[in-house]
Amino acid sequence: MLEVVNAQIVLLFISITSSVLAIVCLRFVFVLGKKLQKERSNIMQASSALQEAEQQIAILRSEVAELRASIMSVGKRVVTTEQELHELANQQAAQKYDDPDAKIYSRAVKMVELGADIEEVMRECELPRAEAELLMSLHNKSK
């Protein structure tokens, strides 16, 4: 009979131990389940943040493309304006030499710069004394 009691005690000990082990395993599974849920939540948040970042990148790319197109348009207008300015300067220079009066004054200014006196400027360029004196005084002031 002692053997039966000992066997029952051993069986009772085994069943208690297995119950404790089952509870510990259940607790472990429960903790791992919570960690898994937390990780899933973190992954979902990261995925959402990634999608938002991708949307922002797409918006920024389109804005950069618009800016690039605007800059190209402005650049073309600047080039066109520079060409027109150059053409106008050439036309103005051509008109300056086409005007006979301008040639006389250009020659008179050149003579004054080279040191001609007022009488020589009046005689060579056929200018009145007042205009020759004005050229001389302007030239002296610029020095």
C-alpha positions as CSV (number, residue, x, y, z in Angstrom):
1,M,0.0,0.0,0.0
2,L,2.8,2.3,0.7
3,E,3.8,1.8,-2.9
4,V,0.4,2.9,-4.1
5,V,0.5,6.0,-1.9
6,N,4.0,6.8,-3.2
7,A,2.8,6.4,-6.7
8,Q,-0.2,8.6,-6.1
9,I,2.1,11.3,-4.6
10,V,4.4,11.1,-7.6
11,L,1.4,11.4,-9.9
12,L,0.1,14.3,-7.9
13,F,3.6,16.0,-8.1
14,I,3.8,15.3,-11.8
15,S,0.3,16.8,-12.4
16,I,1.0,19.9,-10.3
17,T,4.3,20.4,-12.1
18,S,2.7,20.0,-15.5
19,S,0.0,22.4,-14.5
20,V,2.6,25.0,-13.3
21,L,4.5,24.4,-16.6
22,A,1.3,24.9,-18.6
23,I,0.5,28.2,-16.7
24,V,4.1,29.4,-17.3
25,C,3.8,28.5,-21.0
26,L,0.5,30.2,-21.3
27,R,1.9,33.3,-19.6
28,F,4.9,33.2,-22.0
29,V,2.5,32.9,-25.0
30,F,0.4,35.8,-23.7
31,V,3.5,38.1,-23.3
32,L,4.8,37.2,-26.7
33,G,1.3,37.9,-28.2
34,K,1.3,41.4,-26.7
35,K,4.8,42.0,-28.0
36,L,3.7,40.9,-31.4
37,Q,0.8,43.2,-31.3
38,K,3.0,46.1,-30.3
39,E,5.4,45.3,-33.1
40,R,2.5,45.1,-35.6
41,S,1.3,48.5,-34.4
42,N,4.8,50.0,-34.8
43,I,5.1,48.5,-38.3
44,M,1.7,50.0,-39.2
45,Q,2.7,53.4,-37.9
46,A,6.0,53.2,-39.8
47,S,4.2,52.1,-43.0
48,S,1.8,55.0,-42.6
49,A,4.7,57.5,-42.1
50,L,6.4,56.0,-45.1
51,Q,3.3,56.5,-47.3
52,E,3.0,60.1,-46.1
53,A,6.7,60.7,-46.9
54,E,6.3,59.2,-50.4
55,Q,3.3,61.5,-50.9
56,Q,5.3,64.5,-49.8
57,I,8.2,63.5,-52.1
58,A,5.8,63.2,-55.0
59,I,4.4,66.7,-54.3
60,L,7.9,68.2,-54.0
61,R,9.0,66.6,-57.2
62,S,6.0,68.1,-59.1
63,E,6.8,71.5,-57.5
64,V,10.4,71.2,-58.5
65,A,9.3,70.4,-62.1
66,E,7.0,73.4,-62.1
67,L,9.9,75.6,-60.8
68,R,12.2,74.2,-63.4
69,A,9.7,75.0,-66.2
70,S,9.2,78.5,-64.9
71,I,13.0,79.1,-64.7
72,M,13.4,77.9,-68.3
73,S,10.6,80.3,-69.4
74,V,12.2,83.2,-67.6
75,G,15.6,82.2,-69.0
76,K,14.2,82.2,-72.5
77,R,12.7,85.6,-71.9
78,V,16.0,87.0,-70.6
79,V,17.9,85.7,-73.7
80,T,15.3,87.2,-76.0
81,T,15.5,90.5,-74.1
82,E,19.3,90.5,-74.3
83,Q,19.1,89.9,-78.0
84,E,16.7,92.7,-78.5
85,L,18.8,95.0,-76.3
86,H,21.9,94.1,-78.4
87,E,20.0,94.8,-81.7
88,L,18.8,98.2,-80.3
89,A,22.3,99.1,-79.3
90,N,23.5,98.2,-82.8
91,Q,20.7,100.3,-84.4
92,Q,21.5,103.2,-82.1
93,A,25.2,103.0,-83.0
94,A,24.3,102.8,-86.7
95,Q,22.0,105.9,-86.4
96,K,24.7,107.8,-84.6
97,Y,27.0,107.4,-87.6
98,D,24.2,108.0,-90.1
99,D,23.4,111.4,-88.7
100,P,25.7,114.0,-90.4
101,D,25.4,116.4,-87.4
102,A,26.5,113.5,-85.1
103,K,29.6,113.0,-87.2
104,I,30.5,116.7,-86.9
105,Y,30.1,116.6,-83.1
106,S,31.9,113.3,-82.8
107,R,34.8,114.8,-84.8
108,A,34.7,117.9,-82.7
109,V,34.8,115.9,-79.5
110,K,37.7,113.9,-80.8
111,M,39.6,117.1,-81.7
112,V,39.0,118.5,-78.2
113,E,40.3,115.2,-76.7
114,L,43.4,115.5,-78.9
115,G,44.0,119.0,-77.6
116,A,42.8,121.2,-80.4
117,D,42.1,124.8,-79.5
118,I,38.6,126.4,-79.8
119,E,39.4,128.3,-83.1
120,E,40.6,125.1,-84.8
121,V,37.4,123.2,-83.7
122,M,35.2,126.0,-85.0
123,R,37.0,126.2,-88.3
124,E,37.3,122.4,-89.0
125,C,33.8,121.3,-87.8
126,E,32.0,124.5,-88.8
127,L,30.6,125.0,-85.3
128,P,29.4,128.2,-83.8
129,R,31.6,129.6,-81.0
130,A,29.0,128.8,-78.3
131,E,28.9,125.1,-79.2
132,A,32.7,124.8,-79.4
133,E,33.0,126.5,-76.0
134,L,30.4,124.1,-74.6
135,L,32.3,121.1,-75.9
136,M,35.6,122.4,-74.5
137,S,34.0,123.1,-71.0
138,L,32.4,119.6,-71.0
139,H,35.7,118.0,-71.9
140,N,37.5,120.0,-69.2
141,K,34.9,119.0,-66.5
142,S,35.2,115.3,-67.4
143,K,39.0,115.5,-66.8
